[in-house]
């Protein structure tokens, strides 16, 4: 499974961004997809995940601000980020799970700065 993320960039506090991640390769059996992030000097952490049947899970720090969604026909997962804060600055990694095995994309940088 290969994951290609896009949509990162520079945004002001309070602004919005949408990340996309398209999966390719061995797609049969992909269940959970989602996003993790790693901020400066921090460990990688969960942001949000969504199962194939649309069950979602969010980190407390992003609840109410971020929305994860997916298009199963396009094998793509999205992350809509609203009300961005300085502390959301991080490299965001796309994640997919297939038959219990995890796959990672290369990451896309999101910088929240004025």
N, CA, C and O atoms as a GROMACS GRO file, in nm:
protein
  456
    1UNK      N    1   0.085  -0.119   0.000
    1UNK     CA    2   0.000   0.000   0.000
    1UNK      C    3   0.089   0.124   0.000
    1UNK      O    4   0.176   0.138   0.085
    2UNK      N    5   0.065   0.212  -0.094
    2UNK     CA    6   0.138   0.339  -0.099
    2UNK      C    7   0.038   0.452  -0.068
    2UNK      O    8  -0.077   0.450  -0.113
    3UNK      N    9   0.085   0.549   0.010
    3UNK     CA   10   0.000   0.660   0.052
    3UNK      C   11   0.064   0.791   0.010
    3UNK      O   12   0.180   0.816   0.041
    4UNK      N   13  -0.012   0.873  -0.060
    4UNK     CA   14   0.039   1.001  -0.107
    4UNK      C   15  -0.047   1.112  -0.049
    4UNK      O   16  -0.165   1.125  -0.083
    5UNK      N   17   0.014   1.190   0.038
    5UNK     CA   18  -0.059   1.299   0.104
    5UNK      C   19  -0.031   1.432   0.035
    5UNK      O   20   0.075   1.452  -0.025
    6UNK      N   21  -0.127   1.521   0.044
    6UNK     CA   22  -0.111   1.654  -0.012
    6UNK      C   23  -0.198   1.752   0.066
    6UNK      O   24  -0.287   1.712   0.142
    7UNK      N   25  -0.171   1.881   0.047
    7UNK     CA   26  -0.256   1.983   0.106
    7UNK      C   27  -0.195   2.061   0.220
    7UNK      O   28  -0.258   2.154   0.271
    8UNK      N   29  -0.075   2.026   0.261
    8UNK     CA   30  -0.012   2.101   0.368
    8UNK      C   31   0.031   2.239   0.321
    8UNK      O   32   0.024   2.272   0.203
    9UNK      N   33   0.075   2.320   0.416
    9UNK     CA   34   0.120   2.454   0.381
    9UNK      C   35   0.122   2.546   0.501
    9UNK      O   36   0.113   2.502   0.615
   10UNK      N   37   0.134   2.674   0.472
   10UNK     CA   38   0.139   2.778   0.575
   10UNK      C   39   0.001   2.842   0.589
   10UNK      O   40  -0.061   2.878   0.489
   11UNK      N   41  -0.045   2.854   0.711
   11UNK     CA   42  -0.176   2.913   0.736
   11UNK      C   43  -0.169   2.995   0.864
   11UNK      O   44  -0.092   2.963   0.955
   12UNK      N   45  -0.248   3.100   0.869
   12UNK     CA   46  -0.252   3.185   0.988
   12UNK      C   47  -0.337   3.121   1.097
   12UNK      O   48  -0.426   3.040   1.067
   13UNK      N   49  -0.311   3.155   1.220
   13UNK     CA   50  -0.397   3.105   1.329
   13UNK      C   51  -0.544   3.140   1.302
   13UNK      O   52  -0.577   3.251   1.259
   14UNK      N   53  -0.630   3.042   1.327
   14UNK     CA   54  -0.772   3.060   1.299
   14UNK      C   55  -0.812   3.018   1.160
   14UNK      O   56  -0.930   3.012   1.129
   15UNK      N   57  -0.714   2.991   1.076
   15UNK     CA   58  -0.742   2.954   0.939
   15UNK      C   59  -0.775   2.806   0.923
   15UNK      O   60  -0.786   2.732   1.021
   16UNK      N   61  -0.791   2.766   0.797
   16UNK     CA   62  -0.830   2.629   0.765
   16UNK      C   63  -0.741   2.571   0.656
   16UNK      O   64  -0.686   2.643   0.573
   17UNK      N   65  -0.728   2.440   0.659
   17UNK     CA   66  -0.659   2.364   0.555
   17UNK      C   67  -0.730   2.232   0.540
   17UNK      O   68  -0.793   2.182   0.633
   18UNK      N   69  -0.720   2.173   0.420
   18UNK     CA   70  -0.770   2.038   0.401
   18UNK      C   71  -0.658   1.952   0.345
   18UNK      O   72  -0.597   1.984   0.243
   19UNK      N   73  -0.631   1.844   0.414
   19UNK     CA   74  -0.533   1.746   0.370
   19UNK      C   75  -0.605   1.632   0.298
   19UNK      O   76  -0.718   1.596   0.332
   20UNK      N   77  -0.537   1.578   0.199
   20UNK     CA   78  -0.588   1.461   0.128
   20UNK      C   79  -0.481   1.354   0.124
   20UNK      O   80  -0.362   1.385   0.125
   21UNK      N   81  -0.524   1.230   0.120
   21UNK     CA   82  -0.429   1.119   0.110
   21UNK      C   83  -0.492   1.010   0.027
   21UNK      O   84  -0.596   0.955   0.062
   22UNK      N   85  -0.427   0.979  -0.083
   22UNK     CA   86  -0.476   0.875  -0.173
   22UNK      C   87  -0.393   0.749  -0.157
   22UNK      O   88  -0.270   0.754  -0.156
   23UNK      N   89  -0.461   0.637  -0.145
   23UNK     CA   90  -0.395   0.508  -0.134
   23UNK      C   91  -0.390   0.442  -0.272
   23UNK      O   92  -0.481   0.456  -0.353
   24UNK      N   93  -0.282   0.369  -0.295
   24UNK     CA   94  -0.267   0.293  -0.419
   24UNK      C   95  -0.197   0.162  -0.388
   24UNK      O   96  -0.145   0.143  -0.278
   25UNK      N   97  -0.196   0.072  -0.484
   25UNK     CA   98  -0.133  -0.056  -0.465
   25UNK      C   99  -0.234  -0.162  -0.423
   25UNK      O  100  -0.341  -0.173  -0.483
   26UNK      N  101  -0.200  -0.239  -0.319
   26UNK     CA  102  -0.287  -0.346  -0.271
   26UNK      C  103  -0.397  -0.284  -0.184
   26UNK      O  104  -0.377  -0.263  -0.064
   27UNK      N  105  -0.510  -0.254  -0.242
   27UNK     CA  106  -0.614  -0.179  -0.173
   27UNK      C  107  -0.718  -0.267  -0.105
   27UNK      O  108  -0.785  -0.224  -0.012
   28UNK      N  109  -0.730  -0.392  -0.151
   28UNK     CA  110  -0.830  -0.480  -0.092
   28UNK      C  111  -0.796  -0.504   0.054
   28UNK      O  112  -0.683  -0.539   0.088
   29UNK      N  113  -0.895  -0.485   0.140
   29UNK     CA  114  -0.876  -0.513   0.282
   29UNK      C  115  -0.837  -0.394   0.366
   29UNK      O  116  -0.823  -0.407   0.488
   30UNK      N  117  -0.819  -0.277   0.305
   30UNK     CA  118  -0.789  -0.158   0.386
   30UNK      C  119  -0.911  -0.126   0.471
   30UNK      O  120  -1.021  -0.111   0.419
   31UNK      N  121  -0.890  -0.115   0.603
   31UNK     CA  122  -0.999  -0.082   0.693
   31UNK      C  123  -0.981   0.060   0.746
   31UNK      O  124  -1.041   0.154   0.693
   32UNK      N  125  -0.900   0.076   0.847
   32UNK     CA  126  -0.882   0.209   0.907
   32UNK      C  127  -0.786   0.293   0.823
   32UNK      O  128  -0.682   0.245   0.777
   33UNK      N  129  -0.823   0.418   0.804
   33UNK     CA  130  -0.734   0.519   0.746
   33UNK      C  131  -0.738   0.641   0.836
   33UNK      O  132  -0.832   0.661   0.912
   34UNK      N  133  -0.635   0.722   0.826
   34UNK     CA  134  -0.639   0.840   0.910
   34UNK      C  135  -0.511   0.919   0.909
   34UNK      O  136  -0.430   0.910   0.817
   35UNK      N  137  -0.495   0.997   1.015
   35UNK     CA  138  -0.385   1.092   1.022
   35UNK      C  139  -0.320   1.091   1.160
   35UNK      O  140  -0.387   1.084   1.263
   36UNK      N  141  -0.190   1.098   1.159
   36UNK     CA  142  -0.110   1.122   1.277
   36UNK      C  143  -0.026   1.246   1.249
   36UNK      O  144  -0.016   1.291   1.135
   37UNK      N  145   0.034   1.300   1.354
   37UNK     CA  146   0.122   1.416   1.334
   37UNK      C  147   0.238   1.413   1.431
   37UNK      O  148   0.232   1.350   1.537
   38UNK      N  149   0.344   1.481   1.392
   38UNK     CA  150   0.462   1.494   1.479
   38UNK      C  151   0.506   1.638   1.477
   38UNK      O  152   0.554   1.689   1.376
   39UNK      N  153   0.488   1.704   1.591
   39UNK     CA  154   0.529   1.843   1.604
   39UNK      C  155   0.675   1.855   1.641
   39UNK      O  156   0.738   1.755   1.674
   40UNK      N  157   0.730   1.974   1.635
   40UNK     CA  158   0.871   1.996   1.668
   40UNK      C  159   0.903   1.948   1.809
   40UNK      O  160   0.842   1.992   1.906
   41UNK      N  161   0.999   1.858   1.819
   41UNK     CA  162   1.039   1.807   1.950
   41UNK      C  163   0.940   1.715   2.017
   41UNK      O  164   0.953   1.686   2.136
   42UNK      N  165   0.842   1.670   1.943
   42UNK     CA  166   0.738   1.585   2.002
   42UNK      C  167   0.737   1.448   1.936
   42UNK      O  168   0.794   1.428   1.829
   43UNK      N  169   0.670   1.354   2.002
   43UNK     CA  170   0.651   1.223   1.943
   43UNK      C  171   0.530   1.225   1.849
   43UNK      O  172   0.442   1.311   1.858
   44UNK      N  173   0.528   1.128   1.760
   44UNK     CA  174   0.414   1.116   1.670
   44UNK      C  175   0.290   1.083   1.752
   44UNK      O  176   0.294   1.001   1.844
   45UNK      N  177   0.178   1.148   1.716
   45UNK     CA  178   0.054   1.127   1.791
   45UNK      C  179  -0.064   1.114   1.696
   45UNK      O  180  -0.063   1.163   1.584
   46UNK      N  181  -0.166   1.046   1.746
   46UNK     CA  182  -0.290   1.031   1.671
   46UNK      C  183  -0.358   1.165   1.654
   46UNK      O  184  -0.364   1.245   1.747
   47UNK      N  185  -0.410   1.190   1.534
   47UNK     CA  186  -0.496   1.305   1.510
   47UNK      C  187  -0.640   1.257   1.495
   47UNK      O  188  -0.728   1.294   1.572
   48UNK      N  189  -0.662   1.173   1.394
   48UNK     CA  190  -0.797   1.122   1.369
   48UNK      C  191  -0.790   1.001   1.279
   48UNK      O  192  -0.705   0.993   1.191
   49UNK      N  193  -0.880   0.907   1.302
   49UNK     CA  194  -0.891   0.792   1.214
   49UNK      C  195  -1.037   0.768   1.180
   49UNK      O  196  -1.128   0.815   1.248
   50UNK      N  197  -1.056   0.695   1.071
   50UNK     CA  198  -1.191   0.662   1.026
   50UNK      C  199  -1.188   0.521   0.968
   50UNK      O  200  -1.100   0.488   0.888
   51UNK      N  201  -1.283   0.439   1.008
   51UNK     CA  202  -1.290   0.304   0.956
   51UNK      C  203  -1.364   0.302   0.822
   51UNK      O  204  -1.422   0.402   0.780
   52UNK      N  205  -1.362   0.186   0.759
   52UNK     CA  206  -1.427   0.176   0.629
   52UNK      C  207  -1.577   0.204   0.639
   52UNK      O  208  -1.638   0.255   0.545
   53UNK      N  209  -1.636   0.170   0.755
   53UNK     CA  210  -1.778   0.197   0.773
   53UNK      C  211  -1.804   0.327   0.848
   53UNK      O  212  -1.909   0.346   0.908
   54UNK      N  213  -1.702   0.417   0.844
   54UNK     CA  214  -1.717   0.556   0.888
   54UNK      C  215  -1.721   0.579   1.037
   54UNK      O  216  -1.768   0.683   1.082
   55UNK      N  217  -1.672   0.485   1.116
   55UNK     CA  218  -1.654   0.512   1.258
   55UNK      C  219  -1.528   0.597   1.275
   55UNK      O  220  -1.422   0.564   1.221
   56UNK      N  221  -1.540   0.705   1.350
   56UNK     CA  222  -1.428   0.798   1.364
   56UNK      C  223  -1.373   0.801   1.506
   56UNK      O  224  -1.441   0.766   1.603
   57UNK      N  225  -1.249   0.843   1.515
   57UNK     CA  226  -1.181   0.858   1.643
   57UNK      C  227  -1.093   0.982   1.633
   57UNK      O  228  -1.018   0.997   1.536
   58UNK      N  229  -1.101   1.070   1.734
   58UNK     CA  230  -1.026   1.194   1.731
   58UNK      C  231  -0.943   1.211   1.858
   58UNK      O  232  -0.982   1.166   1.966
   59UNK      N  233  -0.830   1.276   1.844
   59UNK     CA  234  -0.756   1.322   1.961
   59UNK      C  235  -0.837   1.432   2.028
   59UNK      O  236  -0.904   1.510   1.961
   60UNK      N  237  -0.830   1.437   2.159
   60UNK     CA  238  -0.906   1.540   2.232
   60UNK      C  239  -0.868   1.680   2.186
   60UNK      O  240  -0.952   1.770   2.184
   61UNK      N  241  -0.742   1.698   2.150
   61UNK     CA  242  -0.693   1.831   2.115
   61UNK      C  243  -0.752   1.886   1.985
   61UNK      O  244  -0.742   2.006   1.959
   62UNK      N  245  -0.812   1.800   1.904
   62UNK     CA  246  -0.865   1.845   1.775
   62UNK      C  247  -1.016   1.829   1.764
   62UNK      O  248  -1.076   1.873   1.665
   63UNK      N  249  -1.079   1.768   1.864
   63UNK     CA  250  -1.224   1.749   1.859
   63UNK      C  251  -1.295   1.883   1.844
   63UNK      O  252  -1.263   1.980   1.913
   64UNK      N  253  -1.391   1.885   1.754
   64UNK     CA  254  -1.466   2.008   1.730
   64UNK      C  255  -1.401   2.102   1.630
   64UNK      O  256  -1.465   2.196   1.583
   65UNK      N  257  -1.276   2.076   1.596
   65UNK     CA  258  -1.206   2.162   1.499
   65UNK      C  259  -1.170   2.087   1.371
   65UNK      O  260  -1.175   2.145   1.262
   66UNK      N  261  -1.135   1.961   1.383
   66UNK     CA  262  -1.093   1.880   1.269
   66UNK      C  263  -1.202   1.780   1.234
   66UNK      O  264  -1.274   1.731   1.322
   67UNK      N  265  -1.212   1.749   1.106
   67UNK     CA  266  -1.306   1.648   1.060
   67UNK      C  267  -1.236   1.554   0.963
   67UNK      O  268  -1.180   1.596   0.862
   68UNK      N  269  -1.241   1.425   0.996
   68UNK     CA  270  -1.184   1.324   0.907
   68UNK      C  271  -1.297   1.261   0.826
   68UNK      O  272  -1.406   1.235   0.878
   69UNK      N  273  -1.269   1.236   0.699
   69UNK     CA  274  -1.367   1.172   0.612
   69UNK      C  275  -1.294   1.088   0.509
   69UNK      O  276  -1.172   1.099   0.495
   70UNK      N  277  -1.368   1.005   0.438
   70UNK     CA  278  -1.304   0.923   0.335
   70UNK      C  279  -1.400   0.896   0.222
   70UNK      O  280  -1.522   0.899   0.238
   71UNK      N  281  -1.341   0.871   0.108
   71UNK     CA  282  -1.415   0.830  -0.011
   71UNK      C  283  -1.363   0.692  -0.047
   71UNK      O  284  -1.255   0.679  -0.105
   72UNK      N  285  -1.439   0.590  -0.013
   72UNK     CA  286  -1.392   0.453  -0.036
   72UNK      C  287  -1.375   0.422  -0.184
   72UNK      O  288  -1.287   0.344  -0.221
   73UNK      N  289  -1.456   0.482  -0.268
   73UNK     CA  290  -1.444   0.458  -0.411
   73UNK      C  291  -1.313   0.512  -0.466
   73UNK      O  292  -1.257   0.457  -0.562
   74UNK      N  293  -1.264   0.619  -0.406
   74UNK     CA  294  -1.137   0.679  -0.450
   74UNK      C  295  -1.021   0.638  -0.362
   74UNK      O  296  -0.908   0.680  -0.386
   75UNK      N  297  -1.048   0.557  -0.259
   75UNK     CA  298  -0.943   0.515  -0.166
   75UNK      C  299  -0.866   0.634  -0.111
   75UNK      O  300  -0.743   0.634  -0.104
   76UNK      N  301  -0.940   0.735  -0.073
   76UNK     CA  302  -0.882   0.860  -0.028
   76UNK      C  303  -0.940   0.900   0.107
   76UNK      O  304  -1.060   0.886   0.131
   77UNK      N  305  -0.853   0.949   0.194
   77UNK     CA  306  -0.896   1.001   0.323
   77UNK      C  307  -0.862   1.150   0.328
   77UNK      O  308  -0.762   1.194   0.273
   78UNK      N  309  -0.947   1.224   0.395
   78UNK     CA  310  -0.932   1.369   0.404
   78UNK      C  311  -0.927   1.412   0.550
   78UNK      O  312  -0.979   1.344   0.639
   79UNK      N  313  -0.865   1.527   0.572
   79UNK     CA  314  -0.868   1.588   0.704
   79UNK      C  315  -0.894   1.737   0.686
   79UNK      O  316  -0.808   1.810   0.636
   80UNK      N  317  -1.010   1.780   0.726
   80UNK     CA  318  -1.044   1.921   0.722
   80UNK      C  319  -1.010   1.981   0.857
   80UNK      O  320  -1.062   1.938   0.961
   81UNK      N  321  -0.922   2.079   0.855
   81UNK     CA  322  -0.873   2.140   0.978
   81UNK      C  323  -0.919   2.284   0.985
   81UNK      O  324  -0.880   2.367   0.903
   82UNK      N  325  -1.002   2.314   1.082
   82UNK     CA  326  -1.052   2.450   1.104
   82UNK      C  327  -0.996   2.505   1.235
   82UNK      O  328  -0.945   2.432   1.320
   83UNK      N  329  -1.006   2.636   1.249
   83UNK     CA  330  -0.962   2.704   1.373
   83UNK      C  331  -0.822   2.660   1.413
   83UNK      O  332  -0.797   2.625   1.529
   84UNK      N  333  -0.733   2.662   1.318
   84UNK     CA  334  -0.597   2.613   1.343
   84UNK      C  335  -0.525   2.698   1.447
   84UNK      O  336  -0.541   2.820   1.452
   85UNK      N  337  -0.446   2.630   1.528
   85UNK     CA  338  -0.370   2.694   1.635
   85UNK      C  339  -0.220   2.674   1.610
   85UNK      O  340  -0.179   2.587   1.534
   86UNK      N  341  -0.140   2.757   1.676
   86UNK     CA  342   0.005   2.743   1.663
   86UNK      C  343   0.048   2.600   1.693
   86UNK      O  344   0.136   2.545   1.627
   87UNK      N  345  -0.013   2.541   1.793
   87UNK     CA  346   0.029   2.407   1.836
   87UNK      C  347  -0.012   2.296   1.740
   87UNK      O  348   0.022   2.180   1.762
   88UNK      N  349  -0.085   2.330   1.635
   88UNK     CA  350  -0.117   2.232   1.532
   88UNK      C  351  -0.003   2.219   1.430
   88UNK      O  352  -0.008   2.132   1.343
   89UNK      N  353   0.097   2.304   1.441
   89UNK     CA  354   0.212   2.296   1.352
   89UNK      C  355   0.279   2.159   1.368
   89UNK      O  356   0.316   2.120   1.478
   90UNK      N  357   0.295   2.089   1.257
   90UNK     CA  358   0.349   1.953   1.263
   90UNK      C  359   0.361   1.898   1.121
   90UNK      O  360   0.307   1.953   1.025
   91UNK      N  361   0.432   1.789   1.112
   91UNK     CA  362   0.426   1.707   0.990
   91UNK      C  363   0.311   1.610   1.009
   91UNK      O  364   0.307   1.536   1.108
   92UNK      N  365   0.220   1.609   0.916
   92UNK     CA  366   0.102   1.523   0.923
   92UNK      C  367   0.124   1.401   0.834
   92UNK      O  368   0.157   1.414   0.716
   93UNK      N  369   0.106   1.284   0.894
   93UNK     CA  370   0.129   1.158   0.825
   93UNK      C  371  -0.003   1.086   0.802
   93UNK      O  372  -0.085   1.071   0.892
   94UNK      N  373  -0.020   1.043   0.680
   94UNK     CA  374  -0.135   0.960   0.646
   94UNK      C  375  -0.108   0.816   0.691
   94UNK      O  376   0.006   0.769   0.687
   95UNK      N  377  -0.211   0.748   0.732
   95UNK     CA  378  -0.198   0.612   0.784
   95UNK      C  379  -0.309   0.525   0.727
   95UNK      O  380  -0.422   0.570   0.709
   96UNK      N  381  -0.275   0.401   0.698
   96UNK     CA  382  -0.376   0.304   0.657
   96UNK      C  383  -0.344   0.169   0.718
   96UNK      O  384  -0.228   0.134   0.735
   97UNK      N  385  -0.447   0.096   0.750
   97UNK     CA  386  -0.431  -0.036   0.808
   97UNK      C  387  -0.497  -0.140   0.719
   97UNK      O  388  -0.613  -0.125   0.680
   98UNK      N  389  -0.423  -0.245   0.686
   98UNK     CA  390  -0.473  -0.349   0.598
   98UNK      C  391  -0.441  -0.483   0.662
   98UNK      O  392  -0.325  -0.520   0.679
   99UNK      N  393  -0.546  -0.556   0.697
   99UNK     CA  394  -0.532  -0.686   0.761
   99UNK      C  395  -0.435  -0.678   0.880
   99UNK      O  396  -0.350  -0.765   0.899
  100UNK      N  397  -0.450  -0.573   0.959
  100UNK     CA  398  -0.372  -0.560   1.081
  100UNK      C  399  -0.233  -0.500   1.063
  100UNK      O  400  -0.162  -0.480   1.161
  101UNK      N  401  -0.193  -0.473   0.940
  101UNK     CA  402  -0.061  -0.416   0.916
  101UNK      C  403  -0.076  -0.268   0.882
  101UNK      O  404  -0.162  -0.229   0.804
  102UNK      N  405   0.009  -0.186   0.943
  102UNK     CA  406   0.002  -0.041   0.923
  102UNK      C  407   0.095   0.008   0.814
  102UNK      O  408   0.205  -0.044   0.796
  103UNK      N  409   0.049   0.109   0.742
  103UNK     CA  410   0.126   0.172   0.635
  103UNK      C  411   0.126   0.322   0.656
  103UNK      O  412   0.027   0.379   0.703
  104UNK      N  413   0.237   0.386   0.620
  104UNK     CA  414   0.252   0.529   0.642
  104UNK      C  415   0.288   0.600   0.512
  104UNK      O  416   0.362   0.548   0.429
  105UNK      N  417   0.234   0.721   0.497
  105UNK     CA  418   0.279   0.810   0.392
  105UNK      C  419   0.399   0.888   0.439
  105UNK      O  420   0.440   0.878   0.555
  106UNK      N  421   0.456   0.969   0.349
  106UNK     CA  422   0.578   1.043   0.380
  106UNK      C  423   0.553   1.164   0.467
  106UNK      O  424   0.647   1.213   0.530
  107UNK      N  425   0.434   1.214   0.475
  107UNK     CA  426   0.406   1.330   0.557
  107UNK      C  427   0.398   1.458   0.478
  107UNK      O  428   0.464   1.475   0.376
  108UNK      N  429   0.315   1.547   0.528
  108UNK     CA  430   0.302   1.679   0.468
  108UNK      C  431   0.306   1.782   0.581
  108UNK      O  432   0.242   1.765   0.685
  109UNK      N  433   0.382   1.889   0.559
  109UNK     CA  434   0.405   1.987   0.666
  109UNK      C  435   0.292   2.090   0.672
  109UNK      O  436   0.254   2.148   0.571
  110UNK      N  437   0.241   2.109   0.791
  110UNK     CA  438   0.143   2.214   0.819
  110UNK      C  439   0.208   2.311   0.917
  110UNK      O  440   0.249   2.272   1.027
  111UNK      N  441   0.216   2.437   0.878
  111UNK     CA  442   0.275   2.540   0.962
  111UNK      C  443   0.170   2.645   0.991
  111UNK      O  444   0.114   2.706   0.900
  112UNK      N  445   0.143   2.665   1.120
  112UNK     CA  446   0.047   2.768   1.161
  112UNK      C  447   0.128   2.884   1.218
  112UNK      O  448   0.192   2.872   1.322
  113UNK      N  449   0.124   2.995   1.148
  113UNK     CA  450   0.205   3.109   1.187
  113UNK      C  451   0.144   3.238   1.134
  113UNK      O  452   0.081   3.241   1.029
  114UNK      N  453   0.165   3.343   1.209
  114UNK     CA  454   0.118   3.475   1.164
  114UNK      C  455   0.231   3.550   1.095
  114UNK      O  456   0.212   3.663   1.049
   0.00000   0.00000   0.00000
